[in-house]
Amino acid sequence: MDKTIPYTQLQTCTLKSGTPYSLADLTHLDVPSIFNNQCCVIEALLPHQRSFILPKNREDYLRHFEQGHKAIGCFIDGKLIGHSLVYTPRSSDEGTGMVDMPDFHHDHQQTVVIKNTCVLPQWRNNGLAGQMARLWHNPLLAGDRTYCLAEVAYGNLQSLASLLSANFFVVGMGTDPDDQTIVFNMMARHHSSQANINKSDECLYLSLAGGPEQIASALKQGYHGVRCHRTSCGTQLVMARQQIFE
């Protein structure tokens, strides 16, 4: 990665191993590295995981920046090891690109969309996708926008857990018309942390090891995914019947 590119650093962090990394906003000059990283990530996926990422070409990435949208990059020792695109629709005509997202009556001009998140295989399982997602409301990326949307492929439970840890909620399901991939709809709101679980709330406690079918069933019954945490038995998803956003 060419360090002469004028990055605006957003945050510095440290992996559990002690390795420092930084998060910065990317520009059109980063497109070659972004595209190469995406190719590396896709090549490392197993056949049944190929639907986890809807591939973009170089022109797609260039168009993203030319239209004024942003991207978050994760760097270790000056090398780009991960990215997330930050899409900011400017009118209802542009739309959000989300599939079958429940209507929360919010203005598209108050919405951010996180998509095409990629982390190089050798750096996965370090919480980097979740850390990038937490930055969606940074004023340099989103201005004063209030809501953030994202989609996760049906079987991609690791990414679903990453977004839940970044204070997103699982709010619905849909089918992507481009490749017929079933996706979980995710949503976050600025200044909103993980939901408090009250004794009066109807809750389900699901093991992610149980697969996506149980999550889909709970969504159809009116539950939302509100929290994800590790237990001695593995990662547990909490789903509750409660009002997510007013």
N, C-alpha and C positions, 0 to 999 in steps of 0.2 A: 504494500500500500504506500503510495506517494505521500509522505508526510508534509509536502509543500501545499497540499490542498488545505484551504482555510476552514478547518473544522470549528464548530462551536461546541465545546464540551458541555454535556448536560449533567453528568454525574460520574464519580469515580467510586469503585467498589473493590472488594476483595473476595475471591473464591475461598471455599473452606480450606483448600490446599495452601492458601496464603498467596496465590498468584493474583496480582492486581489487574484490574481491567477498567476500561472507561467506556462510557456511553456518549455518543455524539450524534449531531444531526448530519445527514449525508447530503450530497449534491449530485447533479448529473455527472460529475467527473468520476463518481464511484460506480457508475453503471457496469463497467467491465468486471469489477470485483464482485458486485452484487450478483450479476448473472453467473459468474463462475462458481460462486458459493452455492447458488440454487442448484446448479448442475451436480455439484458434489453431493448435496443433500439428497437429491432425487436418486442418484446412482446408488446410494447406500440403503435406500428403502427396499424392503421385501416386496414381492409382487402384490400382496394384499394390502400394502401400505401406500401404493402409488396414488391413491385417491386423496391422500392427506394433503397434497399440495397441487394446486392448479397452476401448471407451469406458465411462466411469462417469458417472452423473448426480449432481446435488448431494446427493441422499439417500444414495447410496453413500458419498460422502466424509464426510458427517455421521455415518453409522453407523460408519465406520472409527474416527473419533475417540471417539464415544460408547462404543465397546467397549474403549477404552483403548489403542488402537494409536497409532503415531507417524507422523511424516512429516518429511522433510528438505527445507528450502527453500533456494534459492540466490538471493541478493539482489545487485543492482547499483544503487547510488544509491537505496536504499530500496525498489526495485521488485522484486517476485518475478518471476524470469525462468525458474525451473525448479523441479521438485520430484520427489521419490521417496517413495512410501508405504512405511512400514516396518511389516509385519504380524508380530505375535508370538503364535502360537497358544499357548493355555494348557493344552491337553490333547490327547491323541491323537484325541478325538472331534471337535475343531475341525478337525483336519487342517491341511495346509499350502496346499492349493489348487493344488499343482503337478501337472502332467500326466505320468504314466508316469515319475516320477523314480526312478532306481535306488535300491534299498534299501541304505543305508549303516549301518543298524541304529542310527541316532541317535534320541534322544528328541525329540518335537515340542516339548517344553517347553525344549529346548536349541537351538531353531532360530528363525531370523529369515527372513522372506521380503521381498525387495525387489521392488516392482511399480509399474506405472503411472508409470514415469519419463518425464517430459516436460521438454524444454528449448525455449524459444521459438526459432523458425527463425533469427532474426538473431544468436543467440548460440551456435548449434551449431558443431561442429568446434573447440571450445575445451577439450575434455576435461572438461566439467562433469558429465556423467552418470557418468563414472568416478570423479570426485572425490567425488560424493555417495555412490556405492557403497562407497568406501573407509571411510566413516564408520559402516557398519552395526553394527560392534561397539562403538561408543561407549556407555559405561554408561548415559548418559541415554536412549538409544534402546533398547538391547537388554539391559540388565542385565548378567548374566554368561553370556549365551548363547554357544554355541560355533560353531554352523554358520549359514551364510546360503545361501539358495536363490534362484534367479531363473530366468526363462524369457525367451528371445529368439526372435522370429518367424524362421522359416526363412530369409527373404531379407534380414533386417536385420543385415547383417554389420558395419556400423559400431557398432551397440550391442554385438554380440558381442565386437568388438575392445576396446571401452571396458571391458567387464567383465573380460576377460582382463588388461588393463593394471592392473586393480584387484585382481589376485591371485585371480580366480575361475578355475575349470576348466570345460571343456566335458565333461560326463559322460554325456550320453545324448540321446535324442530322444523326442518324444511328439506327440499330436494333441489339441488343446484341444476338448473336447466342445461348448463353447458356440458356437464359430464354425468348427470344423474346421480351424483354423490349425495347421500343423505347427510345432513349436517345438524349439529346442535347450535342454536342461536345463543349468543352470549351478550351480556350488556352490563355496563358499569356507569356510575354517575359520580361526577366530581364531588368531593367532600363526603362521599358515602363509603363507609368501611364495611367489613363483613357483617352480615346481619346478626343482630342479637336474637338468640333463641329463647323464647319465653315458655314458661310451663304450659301456657294455654295453647301454644302452637302445636298443630299436628305435624309430627316429624317422622321421616324415614331415615334410617342410618344404613347406607349401602356400601359394601366393599367394592372398590373399583375393579378388583379381581373378578367380580361377578359379571363383568361385561356391560356393554351399552344397553342391552335389552331392558334391564331393570330400570335404567334411567329414563328410557323412552316410555315405559309403562307408567312410571310415576308422573311424568310430565302430562300424560293423557288424563291422569286422575286429578290434575290441578296443582301439583307440587312444582316448586322451583328449586333448582340447585343453589344453595346459599353458602356453603362452606365446605372446605376440604382440608383434612389434616391427617397426619400420620399417627397410627396406633401400633401397638405391639403385633397386631395381626395384619398390618399393611395400611394402605391409604384408604381412608373412609370419606365418603361423600354424604353430607347432610342435606336432605331435601325437606322443605317445609311448605305448608299451605299458609302463606302470608302475603300481604301487599308488599311488592318489591319497590315500585316507584309510584309516586302519586302524580 
